[in-house]
Amino acid sequence: MSDWDSVTVIRKRATDRAKVTRSESAVNSARRAGAAIATEKKTLTNAGHANRDHQRIAKLDRDNDVAPPPKVDVSVGRAIAKGRQDKAITQKDLAQKINEKPQVVNEYESGKAIPNQQVLGKLERALGVKLRGKNIGEPLTFGKKK
């Protein structure tokens, strides 16, 4: 039994107030003095309940595995690469044109990027190629079709 699990009460006389101590030396000196000693084990009121809550939370953590966010489709990456090659510009030049880092353009082309509608819109306008919705890779048309 550890020191945290028990409480020792030392009494010199029955009418005296009880003294709570945790040190072995105080208990031994009270025994030498002939004082009445009572040792009680502490009990937690919700010990079983706390363990069940922790187990329930841990189970929820195991059950709710979050799926990774979707990546850009490979067809979008091919359309970006084709549009960039048609205009004869590098990934770095395209990135400067849309005010993004070259790494962002590289991730979109390789299909590793998480789709961001703002970046896709900038790429569409810079390349003149449709990258969202249906007909990915077709030339971008502005206004109504006649």
N, C-alpha and C positions, 0 to 999 in steps of 0.2 A: 504494500500500500504506500503510495507516495504522499508527500507532505501536502499536496494540493487537495487530496481527497478526504482528509480528516481534519477535524477541529478539536483541539485539546482545551478543556476548561479546568483552570486551577483554582481551588477554593481553600483558604486557610481555615475559615470558620463557616458554619452553615448560614449565618446571617450576612456574611460578607458578600459583596458583589462578585460575580464570576469574572475571571480574567481569561481572555482568549489568547493563546500563544501557538506558534507553529515551530518554534525552535526546540531542538532536543535538550539543549542545556537548561532552558527554563523549566521543562518538564522534569528533568532529573533533579534540579534544585528543589522543586516543589515536593518531590517524592522524599528527598532527604529531610525536608522540614516536616513531613508527615501530613501534608495537606491532602484534601480529598481531590482526586483527579478523575475526570470523566472524559472519555474520548468518543466523539460522535462522527459518523461518516456523513459527508455532505451529500445531498441528493439534488439533482437537477429536476426541475418541475416538468420540463418539456424535452427531456433527453431523447426519448424514442421518437417524438414528433420531429425534432430537428434533423435527426438522421434520415427520416423518411423524406423530408423536404429536400435535403441535399441529394438524395438518391433520385428523386423525381426530376430535379433540375438537371442532373447529370444525364439522365435518360433523355430528356428533351434535347439537350445539347447533341447527343449522339444521333437522335432521330432527324433533327432539322439540319441536314447538310445542305448548305446553300449552293445552288448550281452556279457555275461561273457565268458571267455575262456573255451574251452572244458576240461573236467576232464578225468582222466584215466578210461578206461572201467573196469567194475567189473571183467570181465574174466581175465584181466591182474593181478588184485589184488589176485584172486584165484590162478593163476599160480605161483605168487611170493610166496604165503603162502605154496602151495604144494611143490614147489622146496626147500623152506627153511626147511620144516618139513622132507623131504626126506633126506636132508643132516644133519638133527638134529642140526641146529644152530638157535640161537635166533635172533630177529630183531636187537638187539644191536650188536651181533657178525657180522651179515651181513652188518650192517652199517659201522662197523670198516673195514671190508674186502674191501668195495667199497669206502672208504674215504668220507662218508657222515654222516650226523647226524641221530640218530635213529628215530627222528621225520619224516624224509624224507621217510624212509622205511615204517613206520607206515602209512603215507599218501598214499603211492602207494598201499599198501595192502588194505586199506579201500576204495580206489577209490576217494579220495578227492584231489589228487595231479594234478597239471597241467603237462601234459607230457613233459618231457625233454629228448631228444634223447640220450644225454651223460649219464644221470643217468640210463635210460633203457638199454643202451649198457653195462654199468658196471654190472647191475643186471643180465643181460643175461649171461655174462661171468662168474660171480661168482656162479650162480645157475646152469648153463648148460641147461637152459630152454629158449625156444623162447618166447619173450614178445612183438615183433613187427610184423606187417604185418599179413599174413595168418598163420594158424596153431599155434595159441598162445597156449602155454602149452606143446608143443612137445619138445623132447630133441633137443638140439642145435647141429647141425652137421657142421663141418668145412670142407672146400674144396668142390670139385665137387662130385656129386653123381655118382656112377658107376653102 
